Amino acid sequence: MYALDLNPDIGAEGRVLFLRAQEHPALEHFRSRLTCQQTWKPRAAQLEAAAYRVEREAQGKFPLVIVLPDPQRDLAVADLARAYDHLADGGVLMAAQHNDAGAKKTEQHLKEAAGAVETLSKHHSRAFWTVKEAGKPWREDVLDTWRQRGAMRRVMEGKWWSQPGLFSWDRVDVGSALLVKHLPKDLRGHAADLGCGWGFLSAHLLRECPDIDSIDLYDADGDAFEPIRRNLGIIPTRVKTRPLWRDVTAGIETARYDVIVTNPPFHDGKTTDPTIGLRFLAAAAAGLKPNGQLWLVANRQLPYENFLGEAFEHRETLVEQNGFKVMHAKGPRVQALMKEPRGGKRRPR
Ligand SMILES: C[S@@+](CC[C@H](N)C(=O)[O-])C[C@H]1O[C@@H](n2cnc3c(N)ncnc32)[C@H](O)[C@@H]1O
């Protein structure tokens, strides 16, 4: 936004596309001309709450495309290619990235495809931009490689569909593999998979638990859903599956589920945040029916025992192995915990 401030001619008129958009007060300047693209639900929800137009996938060409490339290298170059694909002739592509996220490298990449690039370095970050001049195409061979690097594909000898950027995108997570080993086959009723990623745990439920009636798959990452559709679509089943692009920490449907499975996240973006897992467990306790059960796997050092002990009638750790623990909890007490104290005497436990 600082680079745009110093170069008022850029984006002075015409539509503006912001890829991997984040809310910022300076966006107000473009409000009526701006389309924001964002696949991470908490960020998309912030932009929507501020009444910006938000799309999971952008359409069309724009005279200005701003992009905040993902720190993951394959995604960073795929983001540049995507920005190029939305750029009108004569348009400006502007990218900005924190130095620690690899700004210099991303700038070099842009030079490789586009030629000359202008740069501004400030606040431990770089903004860099270039013009797509009519009749002067960028290096199509380079752009093509970038598109492929970020694309969805078959992985693990063709067994699963996935995409760079998703959690453990090209291998089954060791923790999730341990969890499915301990899931009983007689799980039944309505299930939810919180933070479902590309669908490994749900695929297990579909294949191994014949009494499951439905599965709601929640994830904040919009890129997870096409791989999920393909990974689950090939499993012959009567079970209804419902992919839900949601921020689980903002809550899920209450008292709906008989079974919840989860390998909760322990990162919020780049930083490790142990409270995010606890917020997943709170959402699970509220989402379960009175007899419902929660099955989860977590890194051994994550402090979930106290919360599970308070929020459920029964909890146990079934196994600890290779740095992970598989836990089971049953009978959420969350309704009791949330009850208003009566007559000012009763207090929630
Ligand atoms: C540890 S991964 C588990 C993925 C998958 N269940 C597996 O076993 O491979 C946690 C997942 O939670 C998702 N996630 C992180 N924060 C979230 C949030 N606030 N709301 C919903 N999903 C979130 C991530 O995108 C990721 O797919």
Ligand as a Chemical Component Dictionary entry (heavy atoms), coordinates in Angstrom:
data_LIG
# 
_chem_comp.id                   LIG 
_chem_comp.type                 NON-POLYMER 
_chem_comp.pdbx_formal_charge   0 
_chem_comp.three_letter_code    LIG 
# 
loop_
_chem_comp_atom.comp_id 
_chem_comp_atom.atom_id 
_chem_comp_atom.alt_atom_id 
_chem_comp_atom.type_symbol 
_chem_comp_atom.charge 
_chem_comp_atom.model_Cartn_x 
_chem_comp_atom.model_Cartn_y 
_chem_comp_atom.model_Cartn_z 
_chem_comp_atom.pdbx_ordinal 
LIG C1  C1  C 0  -2.990  -30.788 11.061 1  
LIG S1  S1  S 1  -3.933  -30.454 9.595  2  
LIG C2  C2  C 0  -4.886  -31.965 9.401  3  
LIG C3  C3  C 0  -5.338  -32.190 7.989  4  
LIG C4  C4  C 0  -6.024  -33.532 7.719  5  
LIG N1  N1  N 0  -7.127  -33.776 8.622  6  
LIG C5  C5  C 0  -5.044  -34.673 7.816  7  
LIG O1  O1  O 0  -5.204  -35.483 8.695  8  
LIG O2  O2  O -1 -4.113  -34.737 7.001  9  
LIG C6  C6  C 0  -5.078  -29.246 10.156 10 
LIG C7  C7  C 0  -6.026  -28.691 9.114  11 
LIG O3  O3  O 0  -6.787  -27.652 9.738  12 
LIG C8  C8  C 0  -7.009  -26.614 8.805  13 
LIG N2  N2  N 0  -7.236  -25.376 9.571  14 
LIG C9  C9  C 0  -6.328  -24.576 10.164 15 
LIG N3  N3  N 0  -6.933  -23.545 10.787 16 
LIG C10 C10 C 0  -8.266  -23.722 10.586 17 
LIG C11 C11 C 0  -9.418  -22.994 10.985 18 
LIG N4  N4  N 0  -9.314  -21.892 11.738 19 
LIG N5  N5  N 0  -10.636 -23.463 10.602 20 
LIG C12 C12 C 0  -10.740 -24.588 9.843  21 
LIG N6  N6  N 0  -9.684  -25.314 9.429  22 
LIG C13 C13 C 0  -8.465  -24.880 9.798  23 
LIG C14 C14 C 0  -5.768  -26.579 7.949  24 
LIG O4  O4  O 0  -6.040  -25.997 6.685  25 
LIG C15 C15 C 0  -5.411  -28.078 7.870  26 
LIG O5  O5  O 0  -5.990  -28.666 6.736  27 
# 
loop_
_chem_comp_bond.comp_id 
_chem_comp_bond.atom_id_1 
_chem_comp_bond.atom_id_2 
_chem_comp_bond.value_order 
_chem_comp_bond.pdbx_ordinal 
LIG C1  S1  SING 1  
LIG S1  C2  SING 2  
LIG S1  C6  SING 3  
LIG C2  C3  SING 4  
LIG C3  C4  SING 5  
LIG C4  N1  SING 6  
LIG C4  C5  SING 7  
LIG C5  O1  DOUB 8  
LIG C5  O2  SING 9  
LIG C6  C7  SING 10 
LIG C7  O3  SING 11 
LIG C7  C15 SING 12 
LIG O3  C8  SING 13 
LIG C8  N2  SING 14 
LIG C8  C14 SING 15 
LIG N2  C9  SING 16 
LIG N2  C13 SING 17 
LIG C9  N3  DOUB 18 
LIG N3  C10 SING 19 
LIG C10 C11 SING 20 
LIG C10 C13 DOUB 21 
LIG C11 N4  SING 22 
LIG C11 N5  DOUB 23 
LIG N5  C12 SING 24 
LIG C12 N6  DOUB 25 
LIG N6  C13 SING 26 
LIG C14 O4  SING 27 
LIG C14 C15 SING 28 
LIG C15 O5  SING 29 
# 
